Amino acid sequence: MPSESVPGDLLPQDATAVIGGRLGRRAARRQRSPRRLVPVILAMVAVPMAAAVLRQGHCVARGWNGDEQFWRGCFSDLPAQYQLAGLDSGLTGWLTSGREPTQMPLVSGLMALLGGFVPSDSGWLEASRWYFGMWALLLAVCAVVGVWCVARTRPERLDLATQLALSPVYVVAGLLSADLVVVVLVLAALLAHSRRRPTTAGVLLGLGLTGHAWVGVVLVALLVSARRLGDGAAAVRTATIALGTAAVIGILLLLVAPEVVTGPLTSWWAESAGYGSVLRIPALVGHPLPAWVSPAVALLGWLVAVVGSLVMARRAWRPATWAQVAAFAVPVVALTGTAVPVQAALWVLPLAILAGVTWRTHLGFVAVEAVHATALWLYIGGASDPDVGLPGEWYAVVVLGRAIAWCFLLWSVWYTPVDNPIPRPQPPFVPRSRPQESVGA
């Protein structure tokens, strides 16, 4: 009996991937529609976020104090800042206390705002629990919104939204800081830009610029990628509105409480090489670098990120998207920064996922981040108990290995433009204007 030829693709063209493979050809069309699948994907966020909260169990029971929080791996900067920075006075205290926060205005202001809602009659442990609980709830909402933005930005690749929803990065770094708020603003700006809403994208990016400096290179990536995609007018409008939004917020704060704007800048300039930075390796082996080297290398890293973005956007055989250029530029800025904290993975990974990296690259990157986080807590705890802590030399090896893993992520992002569809010519962007009245009216 002659063998029948096997067709090259038995699956329908509109089959939607969720976990990483395609749905079966017998699945009903409505069952693989984004309207049915996206709510399921959003519900998946509860798995890693619940694990992140459980990881904080010891500190929730005993408090975030002493070296025990490092041995147990439940350190979080949120309750630590509440205890040390006087956040119980709320937003009013943030504006009038005269303190110089180390976080940028959006983050420090939001941390102070939530601090004002902690019951005033609580003890220090109960107050820390209240504060951490409010942040855990807010960050869980941010994680859900971020996954929704990825699903709406790439509806033909819902497996990318699933990657972000189930990512172990939330367990490693999700509850360490408020950085997830800034990440969600960037993802929302990417979604708004893809829907040709430059004003909304600009406002969201402007708010992100007041929350963290790395958002600036995301703005550069927008202008770089738009040149080859033929979407320059909307990109310029988005960038102008973003810079204007950040400038207005900064000027208003300078008039009311200048220290909340100048504090992060002076703290950054005076900071020597911090945890996670390869510039700290000489200090770990007994030969620290001069203090001026760290900010100088950080500024040089911005230049390298801009040049790398230009090269990537020009040489990619299919035009790289905004997310892909940003996913390449942000790790460069992070790696060359004065410090590369554990939560830096939150800046990088969502953009890399949106750019199209695979599950293998994603999980390998998070595994390295988990090793580094564990090594960091053991190294910090070892300052008070060297017999059980991690020696500085071994932590230097971990930092170097982490930097190599980040370089591999950069290599992976560089080749993701092959996943892009060939762009179609876009109509020129025309700003909305009010309709003119008819002559005969």
C-alpha positions in Angstrom: 0.0 0.0 0.0 1.6 3.3 -1.0 2.4 5.7 1.8 0.6 8.9 1.9 2.6 12.1 1.9 2.6 13.9 5.2 1.7 17.6 5.0 4.2 20.1 6.4 1.9 21.6 9.0 -1.3 20.0 10.2 -2.1 22.8 12.6 -4.3 25.8 11.7 -2.5 29.0 11.1 -4.3 30.8 13.9 -3.4 28.2 16.6 -2.4 30.1 19.7 0.5 28.9 21.9 0.0 29.3 25.6 2.4 27.2 27.7 4.9 27.0 24.9 3.5 24.6 22.4 0.5 24.8 20.1 -3.0 23.7 20.8 -4.3 20.6 19.2 -6.0 20.8 15.8 -9.2 19.5 17.2 -9.6 22.3 19.7 -12.6 24.6 19.1 -11.8 28.0 17.7 -13.4 29.9 20.6 -11.4 27.9 23.1 -8.1 29.2 21.7 -9.2 32.8 21.4 -7.4 35.4 23.5 -10.7 36.3 25.2 -10.8 32.7 26.7 -7.1 32.2 27.3 -6.0 35.6 28.8 -8.1 35.3 32.0 -6.5 31.9 32.6 -3.1 33.3 32.1 -3.7 36.2 34.4 -4.8 33.7 37.1 -1.5 31.9 36.8 0.3 34.9 38.4 -1.1 33.8 41.7 1.3 30.8 41.7 4.7 32.6 41.8 3.3 35.5 43.9 2.0 33.1 46.5 5.4 31.4 46.6 7.0 34.8 47.0 4.8 35.6 50.0 5.5 32.1 51.5 9.2 32.8 51.2 8.8 35.8 53.5 7.1 33.6 56.1 9.9 33.7 58.7 10.3 37.4 58.5 6.5 37.9 58.7 6.5 35.9 61.9 9.7 37.2 63.5 10.3 40.6 61.8 12.7 42.0 59.3 15.7 42.7 61.6 19.1 41.4 62.4 21.1 38.8 60.4 18.3 36.2 60.6 16.5 37.8 57.7 19.6 37.1 55.5 20.1 33.5 56.8 16.5 32.8 56.1 16.5 34.5 52.7 13.5 36.7 53.5 15.1 40.2 53.4 13.0 42.9 51.8 13.9 46.5 51.4 10.2 47.6 51.8 9.8 46.9 55.6 13.4 47.8 56.1 12.8 51.3 54.6 9.6 51.6 56.6 11.6 51.1 59.8 14.6 53.2 58.9 13.3 56.1 56.7 10.4 57.3 58.9 7.7 56.4 56.4 5.0 56.2 59.1 4.5 60.0 58.7 3.0 59.4 55.2 3.1 61.7 52.2 3.1 64.8 54.3 6.3 63.7 56.1 7.8 62.8 52.7 7.4 66.4 51.6 8.2 68.2 54.8 10.7 66.1 56.8 13.8 67.3 54.9 15.2 63.8 54.5 17.0 62.9 51.3 15.6 59.6 50.0 17.8 57.3 48.0 14.9 56.2 45.7 13.6 58.4 42.9 10.5 60.5 43.6 7.8 58.1 42.2 9.1 55.2 44.3 9.9 57.1 47.5 6.6 59.0 47.3 4.6 55.8 46.8 6.4 54.2 49.7 5.6 57.2 51.9 2.0 57.2 50.8 1.4 53.6 51.8 3.3 54.2 55.0 0.6 56.7 56.0 -2.0 54.0 55.9 -0.4 51.8 58.5 -2.4 52.0 61.8 -0.6 54.4 64.2 -1.3 52.3 67.3 0.6 49.3 66.0 3.9 48.1 67.4 7.0 48.0 65.1 6.4 44.3 64.2 2.7 44.7 63.5 3.4 47.9 61.6 6.0 46.2 59.4 3.5 43.4 58.7 0.8 45.9 57.7 3.3 47.7 55.4 4.6 44.6 53.8 1.0 43.2 53.3 -0.1 46.3 51.5 2.9 46.2 49.3 2.5 42.5 48.6 -1.1 43.2 47.4 -0.1 46.2 45.3 2.8 44.3 43.7 0.5 41.3 42.9 -1.8 43.7 41.1 1.1 45.1 39.2 2.2 41.6 38.2 -1.2 40.9 36.8 -1.4 44.2 34.9 2.1 43.6 33.5 1.0 40.1 32.1 -2.1 41.7 30.7 0.0 44.3 28.9 2.2 41.6 27.4 -0.9 39.6 26.3 -2.4 42.6 24.6 0.8 43.7 23.0 1.6 40.3 21.5 -1.8 38.6 21.2 -0.5 36.2 18.5 2.2 35.0 21.1 0.3 34.3 24.3 3.0 32.0 25.3 5.0 35.1 26.1 2.4 36.3 28.5 2.4 32.8 30.1 6.1 33.0 30.6 5.8 36.2 32.5 2.8 35.0 34.5 4.6 31.8 35.7 8.1 33.3 36.0 10.1 32.3 39.1 11.6 35.8 39.0 8.7 37.0 41.2 9.8 34.5 43.9 13.4 35.7 43.7 12.9 39.4 43.5 9.2 40.4 43.2 8.8 41.5 46.9 12.2 43.0 47.5 11.4 46.5 46.3 8.8 48.7 44.6 10.5 48.4 41.2 7.7 46.3 39.8 5.6 49.5 39.7 8.0 51.1 37.3 8.2 47.9 35.2 4.4 47.9 34.8 4.5 51.6 33.6 7.0 50.7 30.9 5.0 47.6 29.8 1.8 49.8 29.7 3.7 52.4 27.6 4.7 49.7 25.2 1.1 48.6 24.9 -0.2 52.1 24.3 2.4 52.7 21.6 1.5 49.5 19.8 -2.1 50.8 19.8 -1.0 54.1 18.3 -1.7 56.1 21.4 1.5 58.2 21.7 0.1 60.6 24.3 -0.8 57.9 26.7 2.5 56.1 26.1 4.3 59.4 26.8 2.6 60.1 30.1 3.3 56.5 31.3 6.9 56.7 30.3 7.2 60.1 31.9 6.0 58.7 35.2 8.4 55.8 34.8 11.3 58.3 34.3 10.5 59.7 37.8 10.7 56.2 39.2 13.9 54.8 37.9 16.8 56.0 35.7 16.9 52.9 33.4 13.6 54.0 31.9 15.6 56.7 30.1 17.3 54.1 27.9 13.9 52.6 27.1 13.0 56.0 25.7 16.1 56.0 23.6 15.2 52.5 22.3 11.9 53.9 21.2 13.4 56.6 19.0 16.1 54.2 17.6 13.6 51.4 16.7 11.0 53.8 15.2 13.4 55.1 12.6 13.6 51.8 10.7 9.9 50.8 11.4 8.7 54.1 9.8 6.9 55.3 12.9 9.1 58.3 13.7 6.4 60.9 14.2 4.5 59.0 16.9 7.8 58.1 18.6 8.9 61.7 18.7 5.6 62.7 20.1 5.8 60.0 22.8 9.3 61.0 23.8 8.4 64.7 23.9 5.4 64.0 26.2 7.5 61.7 28.4 10.2 64.2 28.9 7.7 67.0 29.5 5.8 64.9 32.1 9.0 64.1 34.0 10.1 67.7 33.8 6.9 69.1 35.1 6.9 66.6 38.0 10.5 67.3 38.8 10.1 71.1 38.8 7.0 71.0 41.0 8.9 68.8 43.5 11.9 71.1 43.4 9.7 73.9 44.4 8.0 72.0 47.2 10.6 69.6 48.5 13.9 69.8 46.5 15.6 67.1 48.6 13.3 64.3 47.2 14.8 65.1 43.7 18.4 65.9 44.6 18.7 63.2 47.2 18.8 60.2 44.7 21.2 62.1 42.5 23.7 62.9 45.2 23.4 59.4 46.6 24.1 57.9 43.3 27.1 60.1 42.5 28.7 59.4 45.9 28.1 55.6 45.8 31.0 53.3 45.3 30.6 49.9 43.6 27.7 48.1 45.2 26.4 44.6 45.5 26.1 42.7 42.2 28.4 44.9 40.3 31.5 43.5 38.6 33.3 46.7 39.8 33.0 45.4 43.3 35.1 42.3 42.5 38.4 44.1 43.2 37.1 45.2 46.6 36.0 41.6 47.4 39.6 40.4 46.8 41.1 43.2 48.8 41.9 45.8 46.2 39.0 48.3 46.0 38.7 50.8 43.1 38.6 54.6 43.6 35.1 55.9 44.3 34.9 57.9 41.1 35.3 54.8 38.9 31.7 53.6 39.5 29.8 56.6 38.3 32.2 57.1 35.4 31.7 53.5 34.2 27.9 54.0 34.7 27.9 57.0 32.4 30.1 55.1 29.9 27.5 52.2 30.1 24.8 54.6 28.9 26.9 55.5 25.9 27.5 51.9 25.1 23.8 51.1 25.4 22.9 53.9 23.0 25.5 52.8 20.4 24.5 49.2 20.8 20.9 50.0 20.3 21.8 51.8 17.0 23.8 48.9 15.8 21.1 46.4 16.7 18.3 48.4 15.0 20.4 48.9 11.9 21.9 45.4 11.4 18.9 43.2 12.4 17.8 41.5 9.2 14.2 42.2 10.2 13.4 45.5 11.9 13.7 45.1 15.7 10.8 46.2 17.7 10.9 48.7 20.5 10.7 45.9 23.1 13.7 44.1 21.5 15.9 47.2 21.4 15.0 48.1 25.0 15.6 44.5 26.1 19.1 44.8 24.7 19.9 48.3 26.0 18.5 47.9 29.6 20.9 45.0 30.6 23.9 47.0 29.4 22.9 50.0 31.6 22.2 47.7 34.5 25.5 45.7 34.2 27.6 48.9 34.1 25.7 50.6 36.9 27.1 51.4 40.3 25.1 48.4 41.7 23.2 45.5 40.2 20.7 44.5 42.9 18.7 41.4 42.9 15.6 43.2 41.8 17.4 44.3 38.6 16.1 41.0 37.1 12.7 42.6 37.1 13.9 45.4 34.9 15.3 43.1 32.3 13.3 39.9 32.1 9.8 41.3 31.2 11.3 43.2 28.3 13.3 40.1 27.2 10.2 38.0 27.3 8.2 40.5 25.3 11.1 40.5 22.9 10.6 36.8 22.4 13.2 34.9 24.3 12.6 31.2 24.9 11.6 29.4 28.1 15.1 27.8 28.2 16.8 31.2 28.2 14.2 32.6 30.7 14.5 29.8 33.2 18.3 29.7 32.9 18.5 33.4 33.6 16.3 33.2 36.7 18.2 30.2 38.0 21.4 32.2 37.9 19.6 35.1 39.6 18.4 32.8 42.4 22.0 31.6 43.0 23.2 35.1 43.2 20.5 36.2 45.6 21.3 33.3 47.9 25.0 34.0 47.7 24.4 37.7 48.4 22.4 37.0 51.6 25.1 34.6 52.8 27.8 37.1 52.0 26.0 39.9 53.9 25.3 37.7 56.9 28.9 36.6 56.9 30.0 40.0 57.9 28.8 39.3 61.5 29.5 35.5 61.4 32.3 34.6 59.0 32.3 31.0 60.1 29.0 30.3 58.4 28.8 33.2 55.8 30.1 33.2 52.3 33.6 34.6 51.9 34.1 37.6 49.6 36.2 35.7 47.1 33.4 33.2 46.5 30.9 35.9 46.2 33.2 37.5 43.5 33.0 34.2 41.6 29.2 34.3 41.7 29.1 37.9 40.6 31.3 37.1 37.6 29.2 34.1 36.7 26.1 36.2 36.9 27.6 38.8 34.5 28.3 36.0 32.0 24.7 34.9 32.3 23.5 38.4 31.5 25.8 38.6 28.5 24.2 35.3 27.3 20.8 37.0 27.7 22.1 39.9 25.6 23.2 37.4 22.9 19.8 35.8 22.9 17.9 39.1 22.6 20.2 40.1 19.7 18.8 37.2 17.6 15.2 37.5 18.6 14.3 39.9 15.7 13.9 36.8 13.5 10.5 36.3 15.3 9.2 39.6 14.0 6.7 39.8 11.2 7.7 41.8 8.2 6.4 45.3 9.0 3.7 46.8 6.8 3.8 50.4 5.8 2.2 52.5 8.5 0.0 55.5 7.6 1.5 58.8 8.8 0.5 59.8 12.3 -1.9 62.7 12.4 -2.8 64.3 15.7 -6.4 64.4 16.6 -8.0 67.8 16.2 -11.4 69.2 16.9 -13.8 69.0 14.0 -14.4 72.3 12.2 -17.9 73.7 12.1 -19.6 73.8 8.7 -19.9 77.1 6.9 -23.6 77.0 6.8 -24.0 76.3 10.5 
